[in-house]
Amino acid sequence: MASKQKLLKLKKLNYWLTYELSSVTIFILHHVIGLLSLYIFIGAALVFTPYMLKTLYELKKYGWIAVFFLFTCPPLLVDLFLVENHVWEMVMRGFSLASFYFYCCTLKYSIKDDLSNYQPIS
């Protein structure tokens, strides 16, 4: 992949991660908004995830893809298959969502480092 294309993809992913992470503040305060907000944030994560994974694949960031699955799949699988209590189900969904947003935050900082390694294009 050409260096200029890679730089543009990194910038675009950084932009969307910034937008995605701005909802973390609302996520932290979701108890004020109500339980419906949890489902809104799950929906936002589900909509953003395919784009993020596609971009990481195109940038050949296979390690970040593996870390994504390590961060997000175990809590989700526990929620789907092992939890039968409604209260614990909500706790696990919140934990799954928090692990997703934590992953996005660490990815954003990694992308900032990658962007700082590029020389300005004339």
C-alpha positions as a Python dict, from the first residue, in 0.01 Angstrom:
ca = {
    (1, 'M'): (0, 0, 0),
    (2, 'A'): (135, 340, -88),
    (3, 'S'): (250, 549, 203),
    (4, 'K'): (10, 831, 117),
    (5, 'Q'): (-288, 593, 108),
    (6, 'K'): (-188, 442, 440),
    (7, 'L'): (-158, 788, 595),
    (8, 'L'): (-504, 884, 469),
    (9, 'K'): (-658, 563, 607),
    (10, 'L'): (-490, 620, 944),
    (11, 'K'): (-622, 977, 956),
    (12, 'K'): (-973, 866, 867),
    (13, 'L'): (-972, 590, 1130),
    (14, 'N'): (-836, 838, 1385),
    (15, 'Y'): (-1122, 1075, 1300),
    (16, 'W'): (-1387, 805, 1348),
    (17, 'L'): (-1226, 684, 1670),
    (18, 'T'): (-1241, 1039, 1801),
    (19, 'Y'): (-1611, 1052, 1715),
    (20, 'E'): (-1673, 705, 1863),
    (21, 'L'): (-1487, 788, 2184),
    (22, 'S'): (-1680, 1109, 2238),
    (23, 'S'): (-1972, 890, 2337),
    (24, 'V'): (-1768, 745, 2626),
    (25, 'T'): (-1864, 1044, 2839),
    (26, 'I'): (-2229, 966, 2782),
    (27, 'F'): (-2158, 597, 2848),
    (28, 'I'): (-2011, 681, 3187),
    (29, 'L'): (-2321, 883, 3270),
    (30, 'H'): (-2567, 629, 3129),
    (31, 'H'): (-2728, 576, 3469),
    (32, 'V'): (-2863, 931, 3440),
    (33, 'I'): (-3006, 869, 3093),
    (34, 'G'): (-3141, 523, 3168),
    (35, 'L'): (-3105, 167, 3051),
    (36, 'L'): (-3195, 254, 2693),
    (37, 'S'): (-2860, 429, 2652),
    (38, 'L'): (-2680, 96, 2702),
    (39, 'Y'): (-2853, -42, 2395),
    (40, 'I'): (-2774, 274, 2198),
    (41, 'F'): (-2403, 235, 2276),
    (42, 'I'): (-2411, -133, 2186),
    (43, 'G'): (-2571, -38, 1854),
    (44, 'A'): (-2306, 228, 1790),
    (45, 'A'): (-2031, -24, 1864),
    (46, 'L'): (-2190, -278, 1629),
    (47, 'V'): (-2216, -23, 1350),
    (48, 'F'): (-1857, 102, 1392),
    (49, 'T'): (-1684, -237, 1437),
    (50, 'P'): (-1702, -361, 1074),
    (51, 'Y'): (-1551, -35, 943),
    (52, 'M'): (-1276, -44, 1205),
    (53, 'L'): (-1187, -409, 1137),
    (54, 'K'): (-1191, -353, 759),
    (55, 'T'): (-956, -57, 791),
    (56, 'L'): (-721, -242, 1026),
    (57, 'Y'): (-713, -534, 781),
    (58, 'E'): (-633, -303, 489),
    (59, 'L'): (-354, -143, 694),
    (60, 'K'): (-223, -493, 779),
    (61, 'K'): (-259, -431, 1153),
    (62, 'Y'): (-326, -797, 1228),
    (63, 'G'): (-203, -768, 1586),
    (64, 'W'): (-466, -505, 1662),
    (65, 'I'): (-735, -725, 1509),
    (66, 'A'): (-626, -1014, 1734),
    (67, 'V'): (-627, -785, 2039),
    (68, 'F'): (-977, -669, 1944),
    (69, 'F'): (-1107, -1025, 1956),
    (70, 'L'): (-920, -1095, 2282),
    (71, 'F'): (-1071, -786, 2446),
    (72, 'T'): (-1427, -809, 2323),
    (73, 'C'): (-1515, -1173, 2262),
    (74, 'P'): (-1466, -1334, 2606),
    (75, 'P'): (-1706, -1100, 2793),
    (76, 'L'): (-1955, -1123, 2507),
    (77, 'L'): (-1943, -1503, 2503),
    (78, 'V'): (-1989, -1517, 2880),
    (79, 'D'): (-2288, -1285, 2846),
    (80, 'L'): (-2447, -1485, 2566),
    (81, 'F'): (-2392, -1839, 2691),
    (82, 'L'): (-2328, -1847, 3065),
    (83, 'V'): (-2531, -1570, 3227),
    (84, 'E'): (-2897, -1642, 3296),
    (85, 'N'): (-2967, -1376, 3559),
    (86, 'H'): (-3100, -1050, 3413),
    (87, 'V'): (-2894, -833, 3648),
    (88, 'W'): (-2569, -1011, 3564),
    (89, 'E'): (-2663, -997, 3197),
    (90, 'M'): (-2676, -616, 3217),
    (91, 'V'): (-2346, -610, 3408),
    (92, 'M'): (-2176, -827, 3145),
    (93, 'R'): (-2315, -617, 2860),
    (94, 'G'): (-2179, -308, 3029),
    (95, 'F'): (-1843, -480, 3078),
    (96, 'S'): (-1839, -591, 2713),
    (97, 'L'): (-1910, -239, 2604),
    (98, 'A'): (-1649, -93, 2839),
    (99, 'S'): (-1386, -333, 2703),
    (100, 'F'): (-1477, -227, 2347),
    (101, 'Y'): (-1438, 142, 2429),
    (102, 'F'): (-1114, 76, 2617),
    (103, 'Y'): (-984, -101, 2306),
    (104, 'C'): (-1089, 197, 2090),
    (105, 'C'): (-909, 434, 2325),
    (106, 'T'): (-583, 238, 2314),
    (107, 'L'): (-613, 202, 1936),
    (108, 'K'): (-658, 578, 1902),
    (109, 'Y'): (-336, 644, 2094),
    (110, 'S'): (-154, 386, 1884),
    (111, 'I'): (-277, 552, 1565),
    (112, 'K'): (-159, 890, 1694),
    (113, 'D'): (189, 738, 1737),
    (114, 'D'): (174, 593, 1386),
    (115, 'L'): (69, 930, 1244),
    (116, 'S'): (354, 1109, 1423),
    (117, 'N'): (602, 875, 1251),
    (118, 'Y'): (502, 1000, 906),
    (119, 'Q'): (681, 1294, 751),
    (120, 'P'): (455, 1572, 622),
    (121, 'I'): (365, 1515, 258),
    (122, 'S'): (461, 1807, 36),
}
